[in-house]
Amino acid sequence: MIETEKRAFKQAFFAVHDEHIALDIVQDAMMKLTAKYASKPIEELPLLFQRILQNTIRDYYRRQKIRSLWTSLFSSFAPSDQDKNPEDFDILETLHVAQESNAPDTQLEQAQLMALIEKSMEILPPRQREAFLLRYWEELSLAETAEIMGCSEGSVKTHCSRAVHTLAAILKAKGVKL
Amino acid sequence: MSEQEFGKKIVGVLDAGAHETMKQSTLYRLQSARLAALEQCQYESESSKVIHSGNGYSVFGKHGGNLDGGKLLLLATILFVLMNLIYLQFWDNDKYSAIDAMILADDLPIDAYIDNEFEQWLDID
């Protein structure tokens, strides 16, 4: 559970970009898990927890969407970026990572790489990030990931592949080789 | 490098990040969230044991704490409105049935004969 909660926090943080909200989401997911599924066999719990966590993140997105809808209704008629498709942007344009090139210290390089990858995770489109993290970080099968995401296995493969290509492009652009 | 290998390398870095760069305050909050969830789990299992033993089994299948002030007030309001509706329904029925009975029994009150409203109406025409 301790390892899972760290990854869960990171997943939520990549999705919502706010530490406190991410913590609230993880706490909410934990409480829901124990309130509803405490009697389930222990081997089913990780999958259930992931499903609850992803649903809680999606609920947060929905609430944000409704809130921003009301805000835009009451705000002036100035053009906004709300209608823009979240996938219609160049990731490299929006990526800002503090970097000090030619740093001799390996530790610093590693820290920079971590920061770069975490930042890249934050700006990945939500579905791609979800698929990538569930498949590779949580090591869930295609079927399990598809079940959690509520889509077909084919879609999971596509999202994963796109996420990998996007991440590879970012790293290549920054001159990082894994 | 295949997608799988690349994914695993990225995940390796993410894992290291989750272990090394996590703030102490965040770890503390995660720990307290976990403890709160486990406490709730323990409480749920204990209360379910009590429920299934036959003691404290409430009408709602859970514990009576679900009936808070707001719910009670709502319930009382609904009951009050329902009672009023039923009362009005019966009161109207009583009134009309009494008049019907009087007409059928040809037992109209004296007021019906001395009422001159019909004549007044004829005069207006």
Interface residues (C-beta under 8 A of the other chain):
Chain A: M1 I2 E5 K6 R7 F9 K10 E19 L23 V26 Q27 M30 M31 L33 T34 A35 A38 S39 Q110 A111 L113 M114 I117 E118 M121 F132 R135 Y136 W137 C160 S161 V164 L167 A168 L178
Chain B: M1 E3 F6 G7 K8 K9 I10 V11 V13 L14 D15 A16 G17 A18 H19 E20 T21 M22 T26 L27 R29 L30 A33 R34 A36 A37 L38 Q40 C41 E44 S45
